[in-house]
Amino acid sequence: MGAQQGKASDHKQLLDALAFEAKLPADEVARIYDEEHADLAADARVVSYLPIFAIRNVRARLHRRSAVKTPPGSAGGAARD
């Protein structure tokens, strides 16, 4: 397995883990990732770190999405540090 295949495999595992955590289909999380990556790539001069920033943005988006679905004060809406 080459370095690129290893990176792709790690990338897929990370997206699958995010999907599992968010209780969403993996293809939906992959679509969100593609949107975030494309948005970042549009203005990027250095593209080496785009996947890292795209994953960070996906996590934030999924977190905001779950916060909207969970009413404050419910068991799932407990504040975290």
C-alpha positions, -999 to +999 in steps of 0.1 A: +000+000+000+014+034-010+015+066+010-015+080-009-036+049-003-028+051+034-038+087+036-071+079+017-078+050+040-071+072+071-093+099+056-122+075+050-119+061+085-120+096+100-151+105+080-168+072+089-160+079+126-175+114+123-206+099+107-210+073+134-206+100+161-231+123+145-255+094+137-256+103+100-249+083+069-213+083+058-222+097+024-238+127+039-207+135+060-186+129+029-208+154+010-203+180+038-166+174+037-165+179+000-184+212+004-160+224+031-130+214+011-142+231-020-150+263-001-115+264+014-097+254-018-114+283-037-092+309-018-063+287-008-027+295-018-013+265+001-033+234-002-013+210+020-034+215+051-068+218+034-080+183+046-072+192+082-091+224+081-120+208+061-123+181+088-123+208+115-151+226+097-171+194+093-168+187+130-180+222+138-209+220+114-220+186+128-217+200+163-238+230+155-263+207+137-267+185+168-269+215+191-298+228+171-316+194+173-311+190+211-331+214+232-312+231+260-316+215+294-322+180+279-300+151+287-282+153+254-276+190+256-254+190+287-225+215+284-191+200+278-156+214+284 
